[in-house]
């Protein structure tokens, strides 16, 4: 179909352009063209900003955290990444237990290593303990006292001179030390031929009076049995009355730590896993601190690294299996194990302690931070409060920190009630809390718990083969006695009676002047 040429009348007036204005339009077009890159840049940045806001909002809706990452995954496998609130660095936790940074509570994670089985703990880099504890000025601040607890100086209290001085100054007695010797002798008599212990000691000695339980974990029993020997200042590999006992026991424990740091076999009771792992880690690390050239240092490093990897990356706690949502009971043992690793000269990653602080917030059962629960949302208990407050002390909270004084009094007020129901687990943690607190709290607590424990040890002529032990059913049933049996009961009683010298007092600046540290091994 033919089309006629358009005329001026056919063209809408709105698009008719006067030739006289062409030059003006051309100028405007050139001006707009020069601004195009600017407009594109503004729009691009605006879209990028909106995208970041959307991503941030999505993260906040999914769970805790902002734009910081930390490694997570099963031990020995490639790690996934998960966001963690409050950390300002890309974290490498898979191989983070590094050599000692002198007298610091924590240090930055070290460089990445391609081989997860490399033993990063190098004892040759650990500063030798000098002939005296690192000088603490009379006006020492809290940080220096806390750092002392996370350094090798913490176990210098076990040297012969310092041990005797602290026993006297901190409230121990000849009777308490005699009870310790009786208990250690009983433990030494119930070691199996392969160097391990059983939670049912009667299975080893054949005497029913020594007790038995329905569950078994030789790893837990062996760790519990060795701890009091180390606490009393006996050093594996060194001459002494228990040298063979310690050497065989340590050799057995080292053989149980695999290349990934795992201790417990897959078929072991689930609730024993991280409990036993922490206890054995404390043993391996304390032995390393006392004798750095011993054959257990690599196993100590791997087992401590396992704890770092096992921490829950959301709540900061630990429970029965790696990655489980936390509980305060298991949590406390892991903190004590990491402190022991630090005492042995290993680095504890800052993100690990940052996350651990998160658990202490989650486990609060009061508005003033004075009471703590076993798990989130549960009511507080004296034992969980004691354990959590002890962890807060080790993390650097002063006696005047929020909730510390009131929480300590809550624990103190429960002592008389606990005597009627027996809970050695509670007394073990609460005694450490009170010892660190010092002052009137310690003066009141110590003689009561000390005499209670001495009175409950089987030490009469009619005690038979159980002489020197603490039994879970005598004189009444202990709260956890049926689970841990006489080995656990005896171990916790001994460790509680060793509180005077097992570690240096936390907040105490002036230490006994008559102490002689030259006999300290290491």
Secondary structure as UniProt FT lines:
FT   TURN            8..10
FT   HELIX           13..15
FT   HELIX           19..21
FT   HELIX           22..62
FT   STRAND          69..72
FT   TURN            75..76
FT   STRAND          80..83
FT   TURN            85..86
FT   TURN            94..95
FT   TURN            102..103
FT   TURN            116..117
FT   HELIX           123..125
FT   TURN            138..139
FT   HELIX           142..149
FT   HELIX           152..158
FT   HELIX           160..170
FT   HELIX           174..189
FT   TURN            193..194
FT   HELIX           202..205
FT   HELIX           208..210
FT   HELIX           218..231
FT   TURN            232..233
FT   TURN            236..237
FT   TURN            241..242
FT   HELIX           243..256
FT   TURN            259..260
FT   TURN            266..267
FT   HELIX           270..272
FT   HELIX           273..290
FT   TURN            292..293
FT   TURN            295..296
FT   HELIX           297..310
FT   TURN            313..315
FT   TURN            322..323
FT   HELIX           328..343
FT   TURN            344..345
FT   HELIX           350..362
FT   TURN            367..368
FT   STRAND          372..373
FT   TURN            376..377
FT   HELIX           382..394
FT   TURN            395..396
FT   TURN            399..400
FT   TURN            402..403
FT   HELIX           404..413
FT   HELIX           415..421
FT   HELIX           424..437
FT   HELIX           439..456
FT   HELIX           461..466
FT   TURN            467..468
FT   TURN            472..473
FT   TURN            479..480
FT   HELIX           481..497
FT   HELIX           499..502
FT   TURN            513..514
FT   TURN            518..519
//
